[in-house]
């Protein structure tokens, strides 16, 4: 519909996740009227990410060097590994400032329908990291959905026999939530995982 | 939160209209795992748009040459000009395949709150185009909202005394709409603009 270059940009933007045709058009018009410098910065950021970012050779998190920021940090405990699905989960947990161990990023979750099996995840690398005995605890921090549960169950079955402390993130009511509006599965989990209050 | 290049990309994406922090993060991760070629195409499209696209020197529509596609087309009538607010409105009207005249893009609408007055729009250029008398009809195709109405009223007051046929797009029920759910202003316009059916 638009002349060459504008239509090309709308098409390319429309391929990005979560960008429909109307958003793509809106962004294209924004780019058209934006400062040359602003567009330059976006182009540079795109180019830089592809040129410089890779995955940590140890944990699979995103990194700009051989190792990611967490694996490079000598203050982080080597005794605990938190296993997550994706690099963005690392950021979510880092934001809590509650965890001082290292991570292991699987690169997804077991999902037979999408054809993702245990061999497609970085499970072998995890076992290699556990081999020298310095890790004593593994926290399974998969998403609380069917695929995440399946992955956690699979890993727990593999790790518990190794004599490690294996735990799963607590499931229950979100803080600030409302009991009345909680779905029954979440409320059921909250009941099941109730914690005794010591006097 | 993320290492250098990834955070830079998230920040730049977050500056685009309609992209919040979560979408920016999602797109950044898509870019990270996308083919080098796909990212290259997006980067090229962004660069090309800034390098090649400009505004038609006659009508103000987006163009890749001195004149836009419509103004270059000798089959388009010179007698009718359709005045719109933005280049995307040209595309919307072209899509109907009902209009065979030329366009004039104002670059916005009169909006005193946002500080946009008649002098900020391409109204002087429109009067210049009308000066030689080859144009006989002007269609005012502003958006049917307060700013669009104000702009249309302003232009009509200026153009009618020149002896031109001046019209405004019909306002009424959208095709496929439901009378019951129409808002009262739209329904009022539909009544006001009712058309007699000849036997």
Boltz contact constraints between the chains, C-beta under 6 A:
constraints:
  - contact:
      token1: [A, 1]
      token2: [B, 91]
      max_distance: 6.0
  - contact:
      token1: [A, 3]
      token2: [B, 64]
      max_distance: 6.0
  - contact:
      token1: [A, 3]
      token2: [B, 69]
      max_distance: 6.0
  - contact:
      token1: [A, 4]
      token2: [B, 64]
      max_distance: 6.0
  - contact:
      token1: [A, 5]
      token2: [B, 48]
      max_distance: 6.0
  - contact:
      token1: [A, 5]
      token2: [B, 49]
      max_distance: 6.0
  - contact:
      token1: [A, 5]
      token2: [B, 52]
      max_distance: 6.0
  - contact:
      token1: [A, 5]
      token2: [B, 53]
      max_distance: 6.0
  - contact:
      token1: [A, 6]
      token2: [B, 53]
      max_distance: 6.0
  - contact:
      token1: [A, 6]
      token2: [B, 62]
      max_distance: 6.0
  - contact:
      token1: [A, 8]
      token2: [B, 45]
      max_distance: 6.0
  - contact:
      token1: [A, 9]
      token2: [B, 45]
      max_distance: 6.0
  - contact:
      token1: [A, 9]
      token2: [B, 49]
      max_distance: 6.0
  - contact:
      token1: [A, 12]
      token2: [B, 41]
      max_distance: 6.0
  - contact:
      token1: [A, 12]
      token2: [B, 42]
      max_distance: 6.0
  - contact:
      token1: [A, 12]
      token2: [B, 45]
      max_distance: 6.0
  - contact:
      token1: [A, 16]
      token2: [B, 27]
      max_distance: 6.0
  - contact:
      token1: [A, 17]
      token2: [B, 26]
      max_distance: 6.0
  - contact:
      token1: [A, 17]
      token2: [B, 30]
      max_distance: 6.0
  - contact:
      token1: [A, 18]
      token2: [B, 23]
      max_distance: 6.0
  - contact:
      token1: [A, 18]
      token2: [B, 26]
      max_distance: 6.0
  - contact:
      token1: [A, 23]
      token2: [B, 18]
      max_distance: 6.0
  - contact:
      token1: [A, 26]
      token2: [B, 17]
      max_distance: 6.0
  - contact:
      token1: [A, 26]
      token2: [B, 18]
      max_distance: 6.0
  - contact:
      token1: [A, 27]
      token2: [B, 16]
      max_distance: 6.0
  - contact:
      token1: [A, 30]
      token2: [B, 17]
      max_distance: 6.0
  - contact:
      token1: [A, 31]
      token2: [B, 49]
      max_distance: 6.0
  - contact:
      token1: [A, 39]
      token2: [B, 46]
      max_distance: 6.0
  - contact:
      token1: [A, 39]
      token2: [B, 50]
      max_distance: 6.0
  - contact:
      token1: [A, 41]
      token2: [B, 12]
      max_distance: 6.0
  - contact:
      token1: [A, 42]
      token2: [B, 12]
      max_distance: 6.0
  - contact:
      token1: [A, 43]
      token2: [B, 43]
      max_distance: 6.0
  - contact:
      token1: [A, 43]
      token2: [B, 46]
      max_distance: 6.0
  - contact:
      token1: [A, 45]
      token2: [B, 8]
      max_distance: 6.0
  - contact:
      token1: [A, 45]
      token2: [B, 9]
      max_distance: 6.0
  - contact:
      token1: [A, 45]
      token2: [B, 12]
      max_distance: 6.0
  - contact:
      token1: [A, 46]
      token2: [B, 39]
      max_distance: 6.0
  - contact:
      token1: [A, 46]
      token2: [B, 43]
      max_distance: 6.0
  - contact:
      token1: [A, 48]
      token2: [B, 5]
      max_distance: 6.0
  - contact:
      token1: [A, 49]
      token2: [B, 5]
      max_distance: 6.0
  - contact:
      token1: [A, 49]
      token2: [B, 9]
      max_distance: 6.0
  - contact:
      token1: [A, 49]
      token2: [B, 31]
      max_distance: 6.0
  - contact:
      token1: [A, 50]
      token2: [B, 39]
      max_distance: 6.0
  - contact:
      token1: [A, 52]
      token2: [B, 5]
      max_distance: 6.0
  - contact:
      token1: [A, 53]
      token2: [B, 5]
      max_distance: 6.0
  - contact:
      token1: [A, 53]
      token2: [B, 6]
      max_distance: 6.0
  - contact:
      token1: [A, 62]
      token2: [B, 6]
      max_distance: 6.0
  - contact:
      token1: [A, 64]
      token2: [B, 3]
      max_distance: 6.0
  - contact:
      token1: [A, 64]
      token2: [B, 4]
      max_distance: 6.0
  - contact:
      token1: [A, 69]
      token2: [B, 3]
      max_distance: 6.0
  - contact:
      token1: [A, 91]
      token2: [B, 1]
      max_distance: 6.0
